[in-house]
Amino acid sequence: MNRSLAFLPVAAFVILALVMWRGLYLDSKELPSMLIDKPMPAFDLTTVDGTSVTNDSLPSEPFLLNVWGSYCLPCLVEHPTFMRLSESGEIPIVGVNYRDQKALALNWLEENGNPYAFSILDEPGRFGIDLGVYGAPETYLVDSKGVIRYRHVSVLDETVWREVFEPAIAELRAEEGE
Amino acid sequence: MSSHLTSQVWLRKFRFFSFLCLALSILSVSLPRLSFAQVDTFEFETQEQQKRFRSLSDELRCPMCQNTSLSGSTGGVAEDLRREVHRMIMEGMSDEQIEQFMYERYGDFIFYKPRLKPETILLWFGPLLFFLIGAIVLVNIWRKAKRMDAEPVVVTGDSKSRLDALFAEHGRSKAVAKNSNE
């Protein structure tokens, strides 16, 4: 028999080991979004204050879309980052109040501060389904044309901001060329 | 006498018990979802619609909870998606259209049975591939073994004289090794 065949098991082992090694570092909880590079789903809803909003109400520059709820503890963890961003005016933030109650949402904003340009009220979670949301918090980076460019699942803290969002936003702004 | 009887009774009990275990394990494998089904208050016009709702919410996976079907999950998003499935069935959408709706929002993850496409070919046919590799290796080993059995063992020169000496030492006839001598 061919002598080189003797190395086949070794090769197979190495390939399998590499695949499994990579598998160790994959996060099965972070699902890829289906909406990357797709326009934000159409909506005709109201904000938590009762103003009506559609896609035309969205900022005409890159912005963050943050899915939050008053019941959501991790949202409180990332809240200071959004407060800082809105105070420094680094990037506009639009909220999606997901599967919450209007009164509780307003109360939460009163208590913790409101970093959002506005918060879309999505009590039944229907807009969340169109976005492919599976739980708060989630944060999307949307470009000036309303196309979704990136999704982050779970807490967006200062580390995630620095390591993921800051470079992504810089790249997006460079691409859009002021 | 009485101890003999008791042991017979015990044997019967044991047999009954093992039969029960077997029956229960078969049942638990074949009906895994029944015990988890969520109670919903959806109304349907026909039995057919209800059946479709059940099978769809069994085949679609809750995006939030990793390994629970829509029908088995108490998660918020699963509740919303069950409501959507119900709405779409009542609006007369086909199963394919409903699956497409889910796919566009949640991707392959939403299906327990992922769609057949280039990215999922390995997932679908990987096991078959490994089975084929195993079969090829096994057949090769068998063939080799057969060939070795059929082939005469040729012993010459130094080995032959040593073999002859060994046979002589153990009082065996040289004739045994003779046919391998040609």
Interface residues (C-beta under 8 A of the other chain):
Chain A: S28 K29 L31 P32 S33 M34 L35 R99 P124 G125 R126 G128 I129 D130 L131 G132 V133 Y134 G135
Chain B: P63 M64 Q66 G75 G76 V77 D80 L81 R83 E84 Y103 E104 R105 Y106 G107 F109
